[in-house]
Amino acid sequence: MFYANLNGFKISKIGMGGFNRFKDPNLTLKQAKELVEFAVKKGINFIDFGKEYDEKFIFESIKNVRKKFTS
């Protein structure tokens, strides 16, 4: 994985889009957690939080790996 330095934070150059529950209402929290855990294992530590994404769903999906995003 390639990283950039942004104000002292090591940010992956490849990010993950958030979860749009309107476009994919069948996505379960379990599936979202699996996607996030896979991304983290690949070195991704950046998730997009656009206004169309479900922030509460994203926060729940990263709960187990949150420290990987804040370190």
Predicted model as a PDB file, atoms N, CA, C, CB and O in Angstrom, pLDDT in the B-factor column:
MODEL        1                                                                  
ATOM      1  N   MET A   1       0.850  -1.176   0.000  1.00 89.00           N  
ATOM      2  CA  MET A   1       0.000   0.000   0.000  1.00 89.00           C  
ATOM      3  C   MET A   1       0.891   1.233   0.000  1.00 89.00           C  
ATOM      4  CB  MET A   1      -0.964   0.001   1.221  1.00 89.00           C  
ATOM      5  O   MET A   1       1.925   1.260   0.667  1.00 89.00           O  
ATOM      6  N   PHE A   2       0.494   2.231  -0.735  1.00 94.00           N  
ATOM      7  CA  PHE A   2       1.204   3.509  -0.748  1.00 94.00           C  
ATOM      8  C   PHE A   2       0.472   4.476   0.176  1.00 94.00           C  
ATOM      9  CB  PHE A   2       1.307   4.089  -2.201  1.00 94.00           C  
ATOM     10  O   PHE A   2      -0.755   4.472   0.272  1.00 94.00           O  
ATOM     11  N   TYR A   3       1.266   5.304   0.852  1.00 94.00           N  
ATOM     12  CA  TYR A   3       0.704   6.240   1.816  1.00 94.00           C  
ATOM     13  C   TYR A   3       1.197   7.652   1.534  1.00 94.00           C  
ATOM     14  CB  TYR A   3       1.066   5.824   3.248  1.00 94.00           C  
ATOM     15  O   TYR A   3       2.261   7.854   0.949  1.00 94.00           O  
ATOM     16  N   ALA A   4       0.409   8.610   1.959  1.00 94.00           N  
ATOM     17  CA  ALA A   4       0.792  10.016   1.889  1.00 94.00           C  
ATOM     18  C   ALA A   4       0.807  10.556   3.313  1.00 94.00           C  
ATOM     19  CB  ALA A   4      -0.187  10.840   0.971  1.00 94.00           C  
ATOM     20  O   ALA A   4       0.081  10.076   4.183  1.00 94.00           O  
ATOM     21  N   ASN A   5       1.635  11.549   3.531  1.00 93.00           N  
ATOM     22  CA  ASN A   5       1.676  12.201   4.834  1.00 93.00           C  
ATOM     23  C   ASN A   5       0.784  13.431   4.765  1.00 93.00           C  
ATOM     24  CB  ASN A   5       3.141  12.583   5.244  1.00 93.00           C  
ATOM     25  O   ASN A   5       1.015  14.321   3.946  1.00 93.00           O  
ATOM     26  N   LEU A   6      -0.220  13.485   5.606  1.00 89.00           N  
ATOM     27  CA  LEU A   6      -1.140  14.612   5.638  1.00 89.00           C  
ATOM     28  C   LEU A   6      -1.165  15.174   7.051  1.00 89.00           C  
ATOM     29  CB  LEU A   6      -2.565  14.192   5.178  1.00 89.00           C  
ATOM     30  O   LEU A   6      -1.809  14.622   7.943  1.00 89.00           O  
ATOM     31  N   ASN A   7      -0.459  16.273   7.239  1.00 91.00           N  
ATOM     32  CA  ASN A   7      -0.368  16.909   8.557  1.00 91.00           C  
ATOM     33  C   ASN A   7       0.065  15.934   9.645  1.00 91.00           C  
ATOM     34  CB  ASN A   7      -1.702  17.522   8.929  1.00 91.00           C  
ATOM     35  O   ASN A   7      -0.471  15.953  10.753  1.00 91.00           O  
ATOM     36  N   GLY A   8       1.033  15.085   9.330  1.00 89.00           N  
ATOM     37  CA  GLY A   8       1.557  14.138  10.305  1.00 89.00           C  
ATOM     38  C   GLY A   8       0.817  12.809  10.364  1.00 89.00           C  
ATOM     39  O   GLY A   8       1.217  11.920  11.117  1.00 89.00           O  
ATOM     40  N   PHE A   9      -0.245  12.653   9.593  1.00 88.00           N  
ATOM     41  CA  PHE A   9      -0.986  11.399   9.554  1.00 88.00           C  
ATOM     42  C   PHE A   9      -0.613  10.614   8.312  1.00 88.00           C  
ATOM     43  CB  PHE A   9      -2.498  11.655   9.591  1.00 88.00           C  
ATOM     44  O   PHE A   9      -0.503  11.185   7.227  1.00 88.00           O  
ATOM     45  N   LYS A  10      -0.417   9.311   8.458  1.00 91.00           N  
ATOM     46  CA  LYS A  10      -0.102   8.425   7.341  1.00 91.00           C  
ATOM     47  C   LYS A  10      -1.431   7.930   6.756  1.00 91.00           C  
ATOM     48  CB  LYS A  10       0.816   7.216   7.800  1.00 91.00           C  
ATOM     49  O   LYS A  10      -2.108   7.097   7.358  1.00 91.00           O  
ATOM     50  N   ILE A  11      -1.793   8.446   5.587  1.00 91.00           N  
ATOM     51  CA  ILE A  11      -3.084   8.151   4.964  1.00 91.00           C  
ATOM     52  C   ILE A  11      -2.852   7.307   3.715  1.00 91.00           C  
ATOM     53  CB  ILE A  11      -3.851   9.464   4.610  1.00 91.00           C  
ATOM     54  O   ILE A  11      -1.999   7.620   2.885  1.00 91.00           O  
ATOM     55  N   SER A  12      -3.636   6.220   3.598  1.00 92.00           N  
ATOM     56  CA  SER A  12      -3.502   5.373   2.411  1.00 92.00           C  
ATOM     57  C   SER A  12      -3.935   6.154   1.173  1.00 92.00           C  
ATOM     58  CB  SER A  12      -4.343   4.072   2.559  1.00 92.00           C  
ATOM     59  O   SER A  12      -4.900   6.918   1.209  1.00 92.00           O  
ATOM     60  N   LYS A  13      -3.204   5.948   0.080  1.00 93.00           N  
ATOM     61  CA  LYS A  13      -3.533   6.647  -1.165  1.00 93.00           C  
ATOM     62  C   LYS A  13      -4.764   6.052  -1.835  1.00 93.00           C  
ATOM     63  CB  LYS A  13      -2.351   6.601  -2.126  1.00 93.00           C  
ATOM     64  O   LYS A  13      -5.370   6.682  -2.702  1.00 93.00           O  
ATOM     65  N   ILE A  14      -5.128   4.855  -1.439  1.00 93.00           N  
ATOM     66  CA  ILE A  14      -6.371   4.241  -1.897  1.00 93.00           C  
ATOM     67  C   ILE A  14      -7.338   4.268  -0.723  1.00 93.00           C  
ATOM     68  CB  ILE A  14      -6.141   2.769  -2.426  1.00 93.00           C  
ATOM     69  O   ILE A  14      -7.008   3.820   0.375  1.00 93.00           O  
ATOM     70  N   GLY A  15      -8.521   4.789  -0.959  1.00 90.00           N  
ATOM     71  CA  GLY A  15      -9.520   4.853   0.090  1.00 90.00           C  
ATOM     72  C   GLY A  15     -10.702   3.958  -0.205  1.00 90.00           C  
ATOM     73  O   GLY A  15     -10.765   3.300  -1.244  1.00 90.00           O  
ATOM     74  N   MET A  16     -11.620   3.944   0.709  1.00 87.00           N  
ATOM     75  CA  MET A  16     -12.831   3.139   0.572  1.00 87.00           C  
ATOM     76  C   MET A  16     -14.021   4.080   0.611  1.00 87.00           C  
ATOM     77  CB  MET A  16     -12.932   2.051   1.696  1.00 87.00           C  
ATOM     78  O   MET A  16     -14.110   4.945   1.481  1.00 87.00           O  
ATOM     79  N   GLY A  17     -14.936   3.909  -0.336  1.00 82.00           N  
ATOM     80  CA  GLY A  17     -16.162   4.700  -0.308  1.00 82.00           C  
ATOM     81  C   GLY A  17     -17.040   4.251   0.843  1.00 82.00           C  
ATOM     82  O   GLY A  17     -16.985   3.095   1.262  1.00 82.00           O  
ATOM     83  N   GLY A  18     -17.838   5.154   1.347  1.00 80.00           N  
ATOM     84  CA  GLY A  18     -18.748   4.807   2.437  1.00 80.00           C  
ATOM     85  C   GLY A  18     -19.871   3.915   1.946  1.00 80.00           C  
ATOM     86  O   GLY A  18     -19.863   3.455   0.805  1.00 80.00           O  
ATOM     87  N   PHE A  19     -20.828   3.680   2.813  1.00 80.00           N  
ATOM     88  CA  PHE A  19     -21.951   2.805   2.490  1.00 80.00           C  
ATOM     89  C   PHE A  19     -23.202   3.630   2.244  1.00 80.00           C  
ATOM     90  CB  PHE A  19     -22.194   1.787   3.618  1.00 80.00           C  
ATOM     91  O   PHE A  19     -23.664   4.351   3.128  1.00 80.00           O  
ATOM     92  N   ASN A  20     -23.743   3.522   1.047  1.00 78.00           N  
ATOM     93  CA  ASN A  20     -24.964   4.236   0.688  1.00 78.00           C  
ATOM     94  C   ASN A  20     -26.127   3.266   0.819  1.00 78.00           C  
ATOM     95  CB  ASN A  20     -24.881   4.830  -0.763  1.00 78.00           C  
ATOM     96  O   ASN A  20     -26.356   2.433  -0.058  1.00 78.00           O  
ATOM     97  N   ARG A  21     -26.855   3.380   1.919  1.00 74.00           N  
ATOM     98  CA  ARG A  21     -27.948   2.445   2.192  1.00 74.00           C  
ATOM     99  C   ARG A  21     -29.141   2.654   1.276  1.00 74.00           C  
ATOM    100  CB  ARG A  21     -28.388   2.574   3.624  1.00 74.00           C  
ATOM    101  O   ARG A  21     -29.991   1.771   1.168  1.00 74.00           O  
ATOM    102  N   PHE A  22     -29.224   3.810   0.611  1.00 76.00           N  
ATOM    103  CA  PHE A  22     -30.322   4.047  -0.321  1.00 76.00           C  
ATOM    104  C   PHE A  22     -30.109   3.276  -1.622  1.00 76.00           C  
ATOM    105  CB  PHE A  22     -30.463   5.546  -0.610  1.00 76.00           C  
ATOM    106  O   PHE A  22     -31.059   2.759  -2.210  1.00 76.00           O  
ATOM    107  N   LYS A  23     -28.845   3.205  -2.066  1.00 79.00           N  
ATOM    108  CA  LYS A  23     -28.533   2.485  -3.304  1.00 79.00           C  
ATOM    109  C   LYS A  23     -28.443   0.982  -3.087  1.00 79.00           C  
ATOM    110  CB  LYS A  23     -27.229   2.992  -3.889  1.00 79.00           C  
ATOM    111  O   LYS A  23     -28.740   0.204  -3.994  1.00 79.00           O  
ATOM    112  N   ASP A  24     -28.038   0.572  -1.902  1.00 81.00           N  
ATOM    113  CA  ASP A  24     -27.940  -0.856  -1.594  1.00 81.00           C  
ATOM    114  C   ASP A  24     -28.570  -1.124  -0.228  1.00 81.00           C  
ATOM    115  CB  ASP A  24     -26.456  -1.331  -1.619  1.00 81.00           C  
ATOM    116  O   ASP A  24     -27.855  -1.339   0.751  1.00 81.00           O  
ATOM    117  N   PRO A  25     -29.901  -1.114  -0.155  1.00 83.00           N  
ATOM    118  CA  PRO A  25     -30.569  -1.309   1.139  1.00 83.00           C  
ATOM    119  C   PRO A  25     -30.416  -2.726   1.695  1.00 83.00           C  
ATOM    120  CB  PRO A  25     -32.037  -0.987   1.003  1.00 83.00           C  
ATOM    121  O   PRO A  25     -30.735  -2.963   2.861  1.00 83.00           O  
ATOM    122  N   ASN A  26     -29.932  -3.673   0.882  1.00 87.00           N  
ATOM    123  CA  ASN A  26     -29.780  -5.054   1.338  1.00 87.00           C  
ATOM    124  C   ASN A  26     -28.446  -5.317   2.033  1.00 87.00           C  
ATOM    125  CB  ASN A  26     -29.927  -5.989   0.171  1.00 87.00           C  
ATOM    126  O   ASN A  26     -28.232  -6.404   2.569  1.00 87.00           O  
ATOM    127  N   LEU A  27     -27.548  -4.332   2.027  1.00 85.00           N  
ATOM    128  CA  LEU A  27     -26.251  -4.501   2.676  1.00 85.00           C  
ATOM    129  C   LEU A  27     -26.457  -4.610   4.182  1.00 85.00           C  
ATOM    130  CB  LEU A  27     -25.296  -3.322   2.333  1.00 85.00           C  
ATOM    131  O   LEU A  27     -27.046  -3.728   4.807  1.00 85.00           O  
ATOM    132  N   THR A  28     -25.967  -5.699   4.752  1.00 88.00           N  
ATOM    133  CA  THR A  28     -26.122  -5.897   6.189  1.00 88.00           C  
ATOM    134  C   THR A  28     -24.916  -5.330   6.933  1.00 88.00           C  
ATOM    135  CB  THR A  28     -26.303  -7.393   6.515  1.00 88.00           C  
ATOM    136  O   THR A  28     -23.865  -5.094   6.339  1.00 88.00           O  
ATOM    137  N   LEU A  29     -25.074  -5.119   8.215  1.00 87.00           N  
ATOM    138  CA  LEU A  29     -23.968  -4.638   9.031  1.00 87.00           C  
ATOM    139  C   LEU A  29     -22.842  -5.667   9.050  1.00 87.00           C  
ATOM    140  CB  LEU A  29     -24.444  -4.333  10.463  1.00 87.00           C  
ATOM    141  O   LEU A  29     -21.668  -5.296   9.042  1.00 87.00           O  
ATOM    142  N   LYS A  30     -23.182  -6.941   9.076  1.00 90.00           N  
ATOM    143  CA  LYS A  30     -22.160  -8.001   9.040  1.00 90.00           C  
ATOM    144  C   LYS A  30     -21.337  -7.909   7.758  1.00 90.00           C  
ATOM    145  CB  LYS A  30     -22.818  -9.399   9.148  1.00 90.00           C  
ATOM    146  O   LYS A  30     -20.111  -8.014   7.804  1.00 90.00           O  
ATOM    147  N   GLN A  31     -21.992  -7.713   6.621  1.00 90.00           N  
ATOM    148  CA  GLN A  31     -21.278  -7.588   5.349  1.00 90.00           C  
ATOM    149  C   GLN A  31     -20.390  -6.347   5.348  1.00 90.00           C  
ATOM    150  CB  GLN A  31     -22.272  -7.528   4.175  1.00 90.00           C  
ATOM    151  O   GLN A  31     -19.254  -6.397   4.875  1.00 90.00           O  
ATOM    152  N   ALA A  32     -20.900  -5.237   5.875  1.00 86.00           N  
ATOM    153  CA  ALA A  32     -20.126  -3.999   5.931  1.00 86.00           C  
ATOM    154  C   ALA A  32     -18.883  -4.187   6.797  1.00 86.00           C  
ATOM    155  CB  ALA A  32     -20.989  -2.843   6.477  1.00 86.00           C  
ATOM    156  O   ALA A  32     -17.801  -3.722   6.437  1.00 86.00           O  
ATOM    157  N   LYS A  33     -19.029  -4.864   7.932  1.00 87.00           N  
ATOM    158  CA  LYS A  33     -17.877  -5.119   8.800  1.00 87.00           C  
ATOM    159  C   LYS A  33     -16.834  -5.969   8.071  1.00 87.00           C  
ATOM    160  CB  LYS A  33     -18.325  -5.820  10.102  1.00 87.00           C  
ATOM    161  O   LYS A  33     -15.634  -5.720   8.189  1.00 87.00           O  
ATOM    162  N   GLU A  34     -17.293  -6.969   7.321  1.00 90.00           N  
ATOM    163  CA  GLU A  34     -16.363  -7.811   6.568  1.00 90.00           C  
ATOM    164  C   GLU A  34     -15.614  -7.009   5.510  1.00 90.00           C  
ATOM    165  CB  GLU A  34     -17.110  -8.968   5.910  1.00 90.00           C  
ATOM    166  O   GLU A  34     -14.418  -7.213   5.306  1.00 90.00           O  
ATOM    167  N   LEU A  35     -16.314  -6.099   4.837  1.00 88.00           N  
ATOM    168  CA  LEU A  35     -15.663  -5.245   3.832  1.00 88.00           C  
ATOM    169  C   LEU A  35     -14.612  -4.347   4.473  1.00 88.00           C  
ATOM    170  CB  LEU A  35     -16.705  -4.387   3.099  1.00 88.00           C  
ATOM    171  O   LEU A  35     -13.509  -4.203   3.945  1.00 88.00           O  
ATOM    172  N   VAL A  36     -14.953  -3.746   5.608  1.00 88.00           N  
ATOM    173  CA  VAL A  36     -14.019  -2.848   6.298  1.00 88.00           C  
ATOM    174  C   VAL A  36     -12.806  -3.633   6.787  1.00 88.00           C  
ATOM    175  CB  VAL A  36     -14.716  -2.136   7.487  1.00 88.00           C  
ATOM    176  O   VAL A  36     -11.672  -3.182   6.624  1.00 88.00           O  
ATOM    177  N   GLU A  37     -13.030  -4.791   7.379  1.00 89.00           N  
ATOM    178  CA  GLU A  37     -11.911  -5.593   7.872  1.00 89.00           C  
ATOM    179  C   GLU A  37     -10.993  -6.026   6.728  1.00 89.00           C  
ATOM    180  CB  GLU A  37     -12.431  -6.824   8.623  1.00 89.00           C  
ATOM    181  O   GLU A  37      -9.774  -6.053   6.897  1.00 89.00           O  
ATOM    182  N   PHE A  38     -11.554  -6.361   5.584  1.00 92.00           N  
ATOM    183  CA  PHE A  38     -10.750  -6.720   4.415  1.00 92.00           C  
ATOM    184  C   PHE A  38      -9.904  -5.515   3.971  1.00 92.00           C  
ATOM    185  CB  PHE A  38     -11.665  -7.206   3.250  1.00 92.00           C  
ATOM    186  O   PHE A  38      -8.712  -5.656   3.696  1.00 92.00           O  
ATOM    187  N   ALA A  39     -10.527  -4.337   3.905  1.00 90.00           N  
ATOM    188  CA  ALA A  39      -9.801  -3.131   3.495  1.00 90.00           C  
ATOM    189  C   ALA A  39      -8.652  -2.828   4.451  1.00 90.00           C  
ATOM    190  CB  ALA A  39     -10.753  -1.930   3.425  1.00 90.00           C  
ATOM    191  O   ALA A  39      -7.554  -2.481   4.017  1.00 90.00           O  
ATOM    192  N   VAL A  40      -8.903  -2.958   5.746  1.00 89.00           N  
ATOM    193  CA  VAL A  40      -7.861  -2.690   6.745  1.00 89.00           C  
ATOM    194  C   VAL A  40      -6.707  -3.674   6.587  1.00 89.00           C  
ATOM    195  CB  VAL A  40      -8.441  -2.774   8.173  1.00 89.00           C  
ATOM    196  O   VAL A  40      -5.544  -3.285   6.691  1.00 89.00           O  
ATOM    197  N   LYS A  41      -7.019  -4.943   6.338  1.00 91.00           N  
ATOM    198  CA  LYS A  41      -5.955  -5.943   6.134  1.00 91.00           C  
ATOM    199  C   LYS A  41      -5.099  -5.608   4.923  1.00 91.00           C  
ATOM    200  CB  LYS A  41      -6.560  -7.342   5.967  1.00 91.00           C  
ATOM    201  O   LYS A  41      -3.919  -5.955   4.878  1.00 91.00           O  
ATOM    202  N   LYS A  42      -5.687  -4.936   3.942  1.00 93.00           N  
ATOM    203  CA  LYS A  42      -4.953  -4.528   2.744  1.00 93.00           C  
ATOM    204  C   LYS A  42      -4.215  -3.201   2.934  1.00 93.00           C  
ATOM    205  CB  LYS A  42      -5.907  -4.417   1.570  1.00 93.00           C  
ATOM    206  O   LYS A  42      -3.512  -2.753   2.028  1.00 93.00           O  
ATOM    207  N   GLY A  43      -4.367  -2.567   4.103  1.00 92.00           N  
ATOM    208  CA  GLY A  43      -3.646  -1.336   4.400  1.00 92.00           C  
ATOM    209  C   GLY A  43      -4.438  -0.060   4.214  1.00 92.00           C  
ATOM    210  O   GLY A  43      -3.897   1.032   4.393  1.00 92.00           O  
ATOM    211  N   ILE A  44      -5.695  -0.171   3.862  1.00 91.00           N  
ATOM    212  CA  ILE A  44      -6.524   1.031   3.673  1.00 91.00           C  
ATOM    213  C   ILE A  44      -6.917   1.591   5.033  1.00 91.00           C  
ATOM    214  CB  ILE A  44      -7.797   0.711   2.825  1.00 91.00           C  
ATOM    215  O   ILE A  44      -7.397   0.861   5.900  1.00 91.00           O  
ATOM    216  N   ASN A  45      -6.712   2.885   5.211  1.00 89.00           N  
ATOM    217  CA  ASN A  45      -7.084   3.533   6.464  1.00 89.00           C  
ATOM    218  C   ASN A  45      -7.841   4.839   6.218  1.00 89.00           C  
ATOM    219  CB  ASN A  45      -5.839   3.802   7.307  1.00 89.00           C  
ATOM    220  O   ASN A  45      -7.869   5.721   7.076  1.00 89.00           O  
ATOM    221  N   PHE A  46      -8.452   4.952   5.044  1.00 88.00           N  
ATOM    222  CA  PHE A  46      -9.221   6.145   4.698  1.00 88.00           C  
ATOM    223  C   PHE A  46     -10.591   5.720   4.166  1.00 88.00           C  
ATOM    224  CB  PHE A  46      -8.462   7.016   3.647  1.00 88.00           C  
ATOM    225  O   PHE A  46     -10.677   4.977   3.188  1.00 88.00           O  
ATOM    226  N   ILE A  47     -11.655   6.190   4.808  1.00 84.00           N  
ATOM    227  CA  ILE A  47     -13.022   5.931   4.351  1.00 84.00           C  
ATOM    228  C   ILE A  47     -13.685   7.263   4.072  1.00 84.00           C  
ATOM    229  CB  ILE A  47     -13.836   5.108   5.404  1.00 84.00           C  
ATOM    230  O   ILE A  47     -13.646   8.181   4.892  1.00 84.00           O  
ATOM    231  N   ASP A  48     -14.292   7.354   2.908  1.00 82.00           N  
ATOM    232  CA  ASP A  48     -14.997   8.569   2.504  1.00 82.00           C  
ATOM    233  C   ASP A  48     -16.311   8.684   3.281  1.00 82.00           C  
ATOM    234  CB  ASP A  48     -15.263   8.570   0.973  1.00 82.00           C  
ATOM    235  O   ASP A  48     -17.064   7.716   3.392  1.00 82.00           O  
ATOM    236  N   PHE A  49     -16.573   9.868   3.810  1.00 78.00           N  
ATOM    237  CA  PHE A  49     -17.809  10.166   4.528  1.00 78.00           C  
ATOM    238  C   PHE A  49     -18.573  11.251   3.777  1.00 78.00           C  
ATOM    239  CB  PHE A  49     -17.514  10.610   5.991  1.00 78.00           C  
ATOM    240  O   PHE A  49     -18.701  12.371   4.271  1.00 78.00           O  
ATOM    241  N   GLY A  50     -19.077  10.934   2.601  1.00 77.00           N  
ATOM    242  CA  GLY A  50     -19.873  11.894   1.847  1.00 77.00           C  
ATOM    243  C   GLY A  50     -21.252  12.048   2.456  1.00 77.00           C  
ATOM    244  O   GLY A  50     -21.684  11.213   3.251  1.00 77.00           O  
ATOM    245  N   LYS A  51     -21.941  13.114   2.087  1.00 76.00           N  
ATOM    246  CA  LYS A  51     -23.254  13.385   2.692  1.00 76.00           C  
ATOM    247  C   LYS A  51     -24.302  12.342   2.328  1.00 76.00           C  
ATOM    248  CB  LYS A  51     -23.744  14.751   2.270  1.00 76.00           C  
ATOM    249  O   LYS A  51     -25.306  12.202   3.027  1.00 76.00           O  
ATOM    250  N   GLU A  52     -24.076  11.604   1.233  1.00 77.00           N  
ATOM    251  CA  GLU A  52     -25.045  10.584   0.831  1.00 77.00           C  
ATOM    252  C   GLU A  52     -24.837   9.256   1.559  1.00 77.00           C  
ATOM    253  CB  GLU A  52     -24.965  10.360  -0.665  1.00 77.00           C  
ATOM    254  O   GLU A  52     -25.648   8.342   1.411  1.00 77.00           O  
ATOM    255  N   TYR A  53     -23.765   9.137   2.340  1.00 79.00           N  
ATOM    256  CA  TYR A  53     -23.473   7.903   3.051  1.00 79.00           C  
ATOM    257  C   TYR A  53     -24.137   7.899   4.421  1.00 79.00           C  
ATOM    258  CB  TYR A  53     -21.966   7.711   3.191  1.00 79.00           C  
ATOM    259  O   TYR A  53     -24.412   8.950   5.000  1.00 79.00           O  
ATOM    260  N   ASP A  54     -24.385   6.706   4.922  1.00 79.00           N  
ATOM    261  CA  ASP A  54     -25.007   6.518   6.232  1.00 79.00           C  
ATOM    262  C   ASP A  54     -23.903   6.498   7.294  1.00 79.00           C  
ATOM    263  CB  ASP A  54     -25.855   5.195   6.273  1.00 79.00           C  
ATOM    264  O   ASP A  54     -23.266   5.467   7.511  1.00 79.00           O  
ATOM    265  N   GLU A  55     -23.682   7.630   7.948  1.00 78.00           N  
ATOM    266  CA  GLU A  55     -22.572   7.755   8.899  1.00 78.00           C  
ATOM    267  C   GLU A  55     -22.715   6.799  10.077  1.00 78.00           C  
ATOM    268  CB  GLU A  55     -22.480   9.185   9.409  1.00 78.00           C  
ATOM    269  O   GLU A  55     -21.727   6.194  10.494  1.00 78.00           O  
ATOM    270  N   LYS A  56     -23.911   6.650  10.619  1.00 80.00           N  
ATOM    271  CA  LYS A  56     -24.098   5.739  11.748  1.00 80.00           C  
ATOM    272  C   LYS A  56     -23.737   4.308  11.360  1.00 80.00           C  
ATOM    273  CB  LYS A  56     -25.547   5.800  12.250  1.00 80.00           C  
ATOM    274  O   LYS A  56     -23.144   3.572  12.149  1.00 80.00           O  
ATOM    275  N   PHE A  57     -24.096   3.926  10.153  1.00 80.00           N  
ATOM    276  CA  PHE A  57     -23.777   2.594   9.656  1.00 80.00           C  
ATOM    277  C   PHE A  57     -22.268   2.437   9.512  1.00 80.00           C  
ATOM    278  CB  PHE A  57     -24.478   2.333   8.309  1.00 80.00           C  
ATOM    279  O   PHE A  57     -21.721   1.391   9.860  1.00 80.00           O  
ATOM    280  N   ILE A  58     -21.597   3.453   9.009  1.00 83.00           N  
ATOM    281  CA  ILE A  58     -20.135   3.409   8.869  1.00 83.00           C  
ATOM    282  C   ILE A  58     -19.481   3.293  10.248  1.00 83.00           C  
ATOM    283  CB  ILE A  58     -19.613   4.674   8.127  1.00 83.00           C  
ATOM    284  O   ILE A  58     -18.583   2.474  10.445  1.00 83.00           O  
ATOM    285  N   PHE A  59     -19.934   4.114  11.204  1.00 82.00           N  
ATOM    286  CA  PHE A  59     -19.351   4.061  12.550  1.00 82.00           C  
ATOM    287  C   PHE A  59     -19.514   2.678  13.165  1.00 82.00           C  
ATOM    288  CB  PHE A  59     -19.999   5.116  13.458  1.00 82.00           C  
ATOM    289  O   PHE A  59     -18.591   2.175  13.806  1.00 82.00           O  
ATOM    290  N   GLU A  60     -20.666   2.060  12.980  1.00 85.00           N  
ATOM    291  CA  GLU A  60     -20.881   0.703  13.490  1.00 85.00           C  
ATOM    292  C   GLU A  60     -19.974  -0.304  12.788  1.00 85.00           C  
ATOM    293  CB  GLU A  60     -22.348   0.296  13.315  1.00 85.00           C  
ATOM    294  O   GLU A  60     -19.457  -1.224  13.420  1.00 85.00           O  
ATOM    295  N   SER A  61     -19.783  -0.130  11.492  1.00 84.00           N  
ATOM    296  CA  SER A  61     -18.993  -1.097  10.728  1.00 84.00           C  
ATOM    297  C   SER A  61     -17.497  -1.018  11.037  1.00 84.00           C  
ATOM    298  CB  SER A  61     -19.216  -0.881   9.246  1.00 84.00           C  
ATOM    299  O   SER A  61     -16.783  -2.002  10.839  1.00 84.00           O  
ATOM    300  N   ILE A  62     -17.009   0.118  11.513  1.00 83.00           N  
ATOM    301  CA  ILE A  62     -15.575   0.240  11.824  1.00 83.00           C  
ATOM    302  C   ILE A  62     -15.280   0.070  13.308  1.00 83.00           C  
ATOM    303  CB  ILE A  62     -15.057   1.588  11.362  1.00 83.00           C  
ATOM    304  O   ILE A  62     -14.128   0.188  13.725  1.00 83.00           O  
ATOM    305  N   LYS A  63     -16.291  -0.201  14.100  1.00 83.00           N  
ATOM    306  CA  LYS A  63     -16.126  -0.273  15.550  1.00 83.00           C  
ATOM    307  C   LYS A  63     -14.982  -1.199  15.968  1.00 83.00           C  
ATOM    308  CB  LYS A  63     -17.417  -0.740  16.189  1.00 83.00           C  
ATOM    309  O   LYS A  63     -14.208  -0.846  16.859  1.00 83.00           O  
ATOM    310  N   ASN A  64     -14.857  -2.375  15.345  1.00 82.00           N  
ATOM    311  CA  ASN A  64     -13.834  -3.342  15.739  1.00 82.00           C  
ATOM    312  C   ASN A  64     -12.430  -2.978  15.281  1.00 82.00           C  
ATOM    313  CB  ASN A  64     -14.186  -4.682  15.202  1.00 82.00           C  
ATOM    314  O   ASN A  64     -11.457  -3.488  15.836  1.00 82.00           O  
ATOM    315  N   VAL A  65     -12.301  -2.118  14.292  1.00 84.00           N  
ATOM    316  CA  VAL A  65     -10.979  -1.770  13.738  1.00 84.00           C  
ATOM    317  C   VAL A  65     -10.713  -0.267  13.808  1.00 84.00           C  
ATOM    318  CB  VAL A  65     -10.872  -2.246  12.282  1.00 84.00           C  
ATOM    319  O   VAL A  65      -9.822   0.235  13.123  1.00 84.00           O  
ATOM    320  N   ARG A  66     -11.459   0.436  14.609  1.00 78.00           N  
ATOM    321  CA  ARG A  66     -11.374   1.900  14.647  1.00 78.00           C  
ATOM    322  C   ARG A  66      -9.970   2.418  14.925  1.00 78.00           C  
ATOM    323  CB  ARG A  66     -12.310   2.435  15.689  1.00 78.00           C  
ATOM    324  O   ARG A  66      -9.553   3.418  14.341  1.00 78.00           O  
ATOM    325  N   LYS A  67      -9.245   1.756  15.800  1.00 76.00           N  
ATOM    326  CA  LYS A  67      -7.894   2.221  16.126  1.00 76.00           C  
ATOM    327  C   LYS A  67      -6.965   2.222  14.928  1.00 76.00           C  
ATOM    328  CB  LYS A  67      -7.303   1.365  17.211  1.00 76.00           C  
ATOM    329  O   LYS A  67      -5.992   2.975  14.901  1.00 76.00           O  
ATOM    330  N   LYS A  68      -7.248   1.390  13.936  1.00 72.00           N  
ATOM    331  CA  LYS A  68      -6.428   1.364  12.711  1.00 72.00           C  
ATOM    332  C   LYS A  68      -6.614   2.651  11.906  1.00 72.00           C  
ATOM    333  CB  LYS A  68      -6.793   0.136  11.837  1.00 72.00           C  
ATOM    334  O   LYS A  68      -5.748   3.018  11.112  1.00 72.00           O  
ATOM    335  N   PHE A  69      -7.735   3.332  12.109  1.00 68.00           N  
ATOM    336  CA  PHE A  69      -8.016   4.562  11.378  1.00 68.00           C  
ATOM    337  C   PHE A  69      -7.528   5.800  12.122  1.00 68.00           C  
ATOM    338  CB  PHE A  69      -9.500   4.679  11.112  1.00 68.00           C  
ATOM    339  O   PHE A  69      -7.392   6.864  11.517  1.00 68.00           O  
ATOM    340  N   THR A  70      -7.265   5.685  13.407  1.00 57.00           N  
ATOM    341  CA  THR A  70      -6.890   6.858  14.184  1.00 57.00           C  
ATOM    342  C   THR A  70      -5.441   6.867  14.614  1.00 57.00           C  
ATOM    343  CB  THR A  70      -7.750   6.957  15.381  1.00 57.00           C  
ATOM    344  O   THR A  70      -5.004   7.802  15.286  1.00 57.00           O  
ATOM    345  N   SER A  71      -4.671   5.826  14.235  1.00 49.00           N  
ATOM    346  CA  SER A  71      -3.275   5.798  14.667  1.00 49.00           C  
ATOM    347  C   SER A  71      -2.357   6.341  13.590  1.00 49.00           C  
ATOM    348  CB  SER A  71      -2.858   4.381  15.036  1.00 49.00           C  
ATOM    349  O   SER A  71      -1.143   6.392  13.782  1.00 49.00           O  
TER     350      SER A  71                                                      
ENDMDL                                                                          
END                                                                             
